[in-house]
């Protein structure tokens, strides 16, 4: 296997892993929004808000990571 094909395979594997991570974060974010919509306790609501904020940050980071793989 040539050096270029090894690099291409590694890049493809890294891209696939990043896309899977993005999907996982998206599912977690959807779950957090669902919990937020169904609760009434203000303390749990605060916890959901913090969780959503953290997941949004992770999502943005994962998107930037995917973009950087092909720039």
N, CA, C and O of each residue as an XYZ file, in Angstrom:
284
protein
N       0.849     -1.175      0.000
C       0.000      0.000      0.000
C       0.895      1.240      0.000
O       1.833      1.337      0.791
N       0.607      2.157     -0.867
C       1.447      3.345     -0.975
C       1.181      4.304      0.179
O       0.184      4.197      0.894
N       2.099      5.232      0.332
C       1.995      6.212      1.417
C       0.737      7.072      1.251
O       0.056      7.375      2.231
N       0.432      7.463      0.005
C      -0.756      8.287     -0.238
C      -2.034      7.538      0.076
O      -2.959      8.106      0.657
N      -2.098      6.280     -0.296
C      -3.322      5.516     -0.032
C      -3.495      5.259      1.465
O      -4.620      5.223      1.963
N      -2.381      5.081      2.185
C      -2.471      4.934      3.648
C      -3.000      6.222      4.279
O      -3.852      6.185      5.167
N      -2.486      7.356      3.810
C      -2.949      8.641      4.342
C      -4.422      8.862      4.014
O      -5.172      9.353      4.857
N      -4.846      8.509      2.806
C      -6.239      8.671      2.402
C      -7.142      7.788      3.259
O      -8.219      8.219      3.673
N      -6.709      6.557      3.527
C      -7.500      5.655      4.364
C      -7.600      6.190      5.785
O      -8.673      6.160      6.387
N      -6.487      6.678      6.325
C      -6.498      7.246      7.670
C      -7.427      8.449      7.739
O      -8.175      8.606      8.704
N      -7.380      9.304      6.711
C      -8.232     10.485      6.684
C      -9.702     10.081      6.590
O     -10.561     10.681      7.236
N      -9.983      9.065      5.783
C     -11.371      8.588      5.633
C     -11.860      8.011      6.954
O     -12.995      8.271      7.354
N     -11.022      7.229      7.641
C     -11.395      6.657      8.933
C     -11.639      7.748      9.973
O     -12.591      7.681     10.750
N     -10.772      8.745      9.975
C     -10.918      9.858     10.914
C     -12.202     10.632     10.637
O     -12.907     11.033     11.563
N     -12.497     10.838      9.363
C     -13.729     11.531      8.971
C     -14.952     10.732      9.424
O     -15.899     11.301      9.968
N     -14.934      9.420      9.200
C     -16.069      8.575      9.591
C     -16.275      8.626     11.106
O     -17.409      8.710     11.577
N     -15.193      8.575     11.856
C     -15.285      8.648     13.317
C     -15.873      9.990     13.751
O     -16.700     10.040     14.661
N     -15.450     11.070     13.105
C     -15.958     12.402     13.443
C     -17.442     12.522     13.127
O     -18.188     13.135     13.890
N     -17.877     11.945     12.017
C     -19.296     11.985     11.644
C     -20.132     11.179     12.644
O     -21.232     11.591     13.013
N     -19.606     10.033     13.078
C     -20.310      9.229     14.077
C     -20.419      9.980     15.399
O     -21.456      9.935     16.061
N     -19.356     10.664     15.779
C     -19.371     11.464     17.002
C     -20.419     12.573     16.898
O     -21.156     12.834     17.849
N     -20.476     13.213     15.746
C     -21.455     14.278     15.522
C     -22.877     13.734     15.668
O     -23.726     14.377     16.286
N     -23.138     12.563     15.106
C     -24.460     11.945     15.227
C     -24.802     11.612     16.667
O     -25.938     11.796     17.104
N     -23.817     11.120     17.398
C     -24.027     10.786     18.807
C     -24.358     12.034     19.630
O     -25.258     12.020     20.470
N     -23.621     13.096     19.375
C     -23.881     14.355     20.087
C     -25.268     14.876     19.741
O     -25.990     15.356     20.615
N     -25.642     14.781     18.464
C     -26.963     15.241     18.014
C     -28.075     14.481     18.737
O     -29.067     15.082     19.148
N     -27.917     13.158     18.895
C     -28.908     12.349     19.619
C     -28.989     12.784     21.088
O     -30.080     12.907     21.644
N     -27.843     13.013     21.702
C     -27.815     13.466     23.090
C     -28.484     14.823     23.231
O     -29.203     15.073     24.199
N     -28.247     15.691     22.269
C     -28.858     17.023     22.284
C     -30.373     16.913     22.135
O     -31.113     17.606     22.833
N     -30.835     16.061     21.245
C     -32.279     15.844     21.090
C     -32.895     15.326     22.379
O     -33.974     15.767     22.773
N     -32.217     14.393     23.041
C     -32.708     13.858     24.317
C     -32.775     14.946     25.383
O     -33.739     15.016     26.145
N     -31.757     15.790     25.437
C     -31.729     16.872     26.426
C     -32.871     17.860     26.181
O     -33.506     18.316     27.132
N     -33.134     18.190     24.933
C     -34.261     19.080     24.617
C     -35.594     18.433     25.000
O     -36.491     19.112     25.500
N     -35.724     17.140     24.770
C     -36.960     16.426     25.131
C     -37.170     16.463     26.638
O     -38.277     16.725     27.108
N     -36.097     16.197     27.405
C     -36.198     16.267     28.869
C     -36.568     17.672     29.306
O     -37.421     17.848     30.175
N     -35.934     18.673     28.712
C     -36.207     20.061     29.079
C     -37.674     20.405     28.848
O     -38.294     21.089     29.663
N     -38.220     19.932     27.744
C     -39.617     20.233     27.402
C     -40.620     19.540     28.317
O     -41.776     19.954     28.397
N     -40.184     18.484     29.010
C     -41.141     17.714     29.804
C     -41.019     17.912     31.317
O     -41.733     17.253     32.073
N     -40.149     18.787     31.771
C     -39.958     18.952     33.218
C     -40.552     20.266     33.701
O     -40.769     21.201     32.931
N     -40.806     20.303     34.999
C     -41.336     21.532     35.607
C     -40.490     22.006     36.783
O     -40.599     23.160     37.195
N     -39.654     21.133     37.325
C     -38.797     21.496     38.460
C     -37.734     22.485     37.993
O     -36.968     22.181     37.079
N     -37.678     23.673     38.617
C     -36.713     24.685     38.156
C     -35.246     24.264     38.301
O     -34.405     24.696     37.512
N     -34.929     23.433     39.289
C     -33.542     22.992     39.468
C     -33.130     22.029     38.356
O     -32.020     22.108     37.831
N     -34.027     21.134     38.011
C     -33.741     20.208     36.920
C     -33.709     20.969     35.599
O     -32.936     20.631     34.703
N     -34.540     21.987     35.481
C     -34.547     22.814     34.279
C     -33.180     23.487     34.095
O     -32.647     23.538     32.986
N     -32.626     23.999     35.192
C     -31.285     24.602     35.131
C     -30.247     23.586     34.670
O     -29.390     23.892     33.840
N     -30.331     22.373     35.216
C     -29.381     21.327     34.832
C     -29.508     21.015     33.337
O     -28.501     20.815     32.657
N     -30.733     20.974     32.829
C     -30.945     20.713     31.402
C     -30.371     21.844     30.549
O     -29.792     21.600     29.490
N     -30.534     23.063     31.010
C     -29.995     24.207     30.268
C     -28.473     24.107     30.178
O     -27.897     24.344     29.116
N     -27.821     23.759     31.286
C     -26.364     23.605     31.268
C     -25.942     22.447     30.365
O     -24.958     22.544     29.632
N     -26.699     21.352     30.428
C     -26.378     20.199     29.584
C     -26.526     20.548     28.102
O     -25.678     20.184     27.287
N     -27.599     21.249     27.758
C     -27.823     21.658     26.369
C     -26.700     22.578     25.905
O     -26.205     22.443     24.786
N     -26.304     23.499     26.750
C     -25.224     24.415     26.399
C     -23.915     23.660     26.150
O     -23.203     23.943     25.186
N     -23.606     22.705     27.018
C     -22.382     21.916     26.851
C     -22.438     21.082     25.574
O     -21.447     20.985     24.849
N     -23.588     20.485     25.299
C     -23.726     19.669     24.095
C     -23.636     20.518     22.830
O     -23.080     20.075     21.825
N     -24.173     21.725     22.873
C     -24.054     22.625     21.720
C     -22.588     22.959     21.458
O     -22.156     23.014     20.307
N     -21.833     23.181     22.516
C     -20.401     23.465     22.367
C     -19.669     22.267     21.783
O     -18.828     22.422     20.898
N     -19.985     21.070     22.277
C     -19.370     19.855     21.721
C     -19.747     19.671     20.258
O     -18.914     19.271     19.445
N     -20.996     19.962     19.924
C     -21.471     19.828     18.541
C     -20.706     20.786     17.629
O     -20.236     20.397     16.560
N     -20.587     22.049     18.067
C     -19.851     23.041     17.268
C     -18.398     22.621     17.065
O     -17.843     22.787     15.979
N     -17.797     22.085     18.101
C     -16.407     21.619     18.012
C     -16.295     20.450     17.029
O     -15.351     20.392     16.241
N     -17.243     19.534     17.072
C     -17.228     18.388     16.161
C     -17.403     18.836     14.710
O     -16.768     18.285     13.811
N     -18.260     19.832     14.480
C     -18.451     20.364     13.126
C     -17.156     20.997     12.628
O     -16.748     20.773     11.489
N     -16.508     21.793     13.489
C     -15.232     22.405     13.096
C     -14.185     21.342     12.795
O     -13.387     21.498     11.871
N     -14.185     20.275     13.560
C     -13.242     19.182     13.349
C     -13.474     18.541     11.980
O     -12.518     18.277     11.251
N     -14.712     18.295     11.635
C     -15.029     17.710     10.330
C     -14.605     18.632      9.213
O     -14.023     18.187      8.223
N     -14.892     19.922      9.361
C     -14.503     20.892      8.333
C     -12.989     20.943      8.166
O     -12.486     21.065      7.049
N     -12.272     20.850      9.268
C     -10.813     20.951      9.189
C     -10.171     19.753      8.494
O      -9.053     19.849      7.988
N     -10.878     18.634      8.472
C     -10.334     17.445      7.828
C     -10.220     17.611      6.322
O      -9.416     16.931      5.685
N     -11.005     18.494      5.752
C     -11.016     18.645      4.303
C     -10.605     20.047      3.842
O     -10.876     20.426      2.702
N      -9.972     20.794      4.694
C      -9.469     22.122      4.279
C      -7.979     22.088      4.112
O      -7.372     23.103      3.769
